[in-house]
Amino acid sequence: MYLSSPPASSQPTTAERVRVRRRRPHHPGAHRRHRRATHVEFAAKFLVNGILLTAAATSLVRLVPKIQEQRAELQRVQAAVAIAEQEQTRLKADFGRYFDPQQARAIMQEQSGWESSSQRQIVWVSPESAGN
């Protein structure tokens, strides 16, 4: 047993530990060179981003008229399709009507003007053309 304090260890306690900051050796102009490199890097990034921005803007300016032309063409095609659909609907209705056997007599009357097949058509001729 120890009557006095325990023997001191060779390692300091946590309270005794102190961080020692090591100083870098001073190089003349190192700070200026670091700042210059940072400025060059910033200028290079700025230049590259400016070039990319210019390319993107130019592409958009070229695309806008083409998009407008395509929209106008789409509207023209949609109008033509609407007209063709109306014509198709009309032709389908006429087709069904013309090939319906129950409506054959009505269709013949429309196209020829005759009421029935037993009637005869009368054609009036002027006397000047009858003599020739």
Secondary structure, DSSP 4 states (H G I P E B T S, - for coil): --SSPPPPPSSPPTTT--PPPPPPPP-TTHHHHHHHHHHHHHHHHHHHHHHHHHHHHHHHHHHHHHHHHHHHHHHHHHHHHHHHHHHHHHHHHHHHHHT-GGGHHHHHHHHH--S-TTS-------HHHH--
